[in-house]
Amino acid sequence: MTVKFFERLSNNYLELLDDKEDFNIIINVGESPNTKTFQAHSAILRYRSLYFRNKLTNISKDNDNIKTLYLNNITIQQFEIIIKYIYGGVVLLENYDGSFIFKLMLIAYEFLFDELAKYLEIHLIKTEAHWLRLHFNQIYQKIFQNNKLQDLQNWCNDIVVKYPDKIFESEDFVSFPENVVVSLISRDDLQMEEVKIWNRIIEWGIAQHPGLPTDLEDWSNENFLVLKTTLQNCLPYIRYFQMSGDNIMNNIKPYHQILEKKTLG
């Protein structure tokens, strides 16, 4: 029979954070004027975190046998949660809103704390769904920059399928990264007319090149080639067969130069 006394062990390790004698790592967190210095122990950081193991390898000790790290891309509040997770395996989120938790999740993934990041991701879906919906477009862009955020991606995609206008009709759409746009239009279950998808894809492509003429009649062959190149990963997902003859004539034909010859038959 194995008896586990993890709570006492966790508390003892957390007490080490207040130990002013045996530390050998100094971590300066934040940017001026909001900075704070934390004292830590290399053995714990190295064995609990691949991120810190790699960081510490490239830092030399000073005359007092101390290594100093500078973390400017994280706030004091965020790091306080992370360092307590490292030492004690505890995370307290009661007093933080969705915005803070979302940013903390991104930091956790950046610091290679996949266990913590995944917990925060699920926590957001279960307890901060209202906040996620209020900031849907910004969230949607961010989560596709990290392939590990599968749960949030699936949660967002379920909403997009039912309410595609939430994304396609937003002002932010033309600023979406290409991988986000491709992920959207590659779905077969979007409840949206294909011609509307086409029109927004064209607008997205043109928005990537502000120098293109505003009047299509002024476009040169080179202009069409620029748009074709920009949309090369998007066009294969357009379902032309779902469009009416009028839609083809009014919306597709004006841009026939960006299509392969056999696209429309």
HUBELBEL-V919524 format. One record per pair of residues at least 24 apart in sequence whose C-alpha atoms are under 7 Angstrom apart, sorted by sequence separation. I is the first residue (numbers start at 1). GAP is how many residues later the second one is. D is the distance in Angstrom with one decimal. If there is no record, write none. Layout:
BEGIN
<<I GAP D> <I GAP D>>
END
This chain:
BEGIN
<<205 25 6.1> <78 26 6.1> <98 26 6.9> <164 26 6.6> <205 26 6.2> <164 27 6.7> <161 28 6.2> <164 28 6.6> <161 29 4.7> <162 29 6.2> <174 29 6.9> <98 30 5.8> <137 30 6.6> <161 30 6.1> <174 30 4.5> <228 30 4.6> <121 31 6.8> <227 31 6.9> <168 32 6.8> <98 33 6.0> <174 33 6.1> <224 33 6.3> <225 33 6.6> <224 34 6.0> <141 35 6.4> <144 36 6.2> <48 38 6.2> <141 39 6.7> <36 40 6.6> <198 40 6.9> <24 41 6.8> <25 41 5.6> <26 41 6.3> <27 41 5.8> <28 41 6.1> <29 41 6.2> <30 41 6.3> <31 41 5.5> <35 41 6.8> <24 42 4.8> <25 42 5.0> <26 42 4.7> <27 42 4.7> <28 42 4.8> <29 42 4.9> <30 42 4.6> <24 43 6.5> <25 43 5.9> <26 43 6.2> <27 43 5.9> <28 43 6.1> <29 43 5.8> <30 43 6.6> <30 44 5.7> <29 45 6.7> <30 45 5.1> <194 45 6.6> <29 46 6.7> <30 46 6.0> <29 47 6.1> <194 48 6.5> <195 48 6.3> <194 49 6.4> <182 51 7.0> <186 51 5.5> <182 52 5.7> <185 52 6.3> <195 52 6.6> <51 60 5.5> <51 61 6.0> <50 62 6.8> <14 70 6.6> <14 73 5.6> <13 74 5.5> <14 74 5.4> <13 75 5.8> <11 77 6.4> <10 78 4.3> <10 79 6.8>>
END
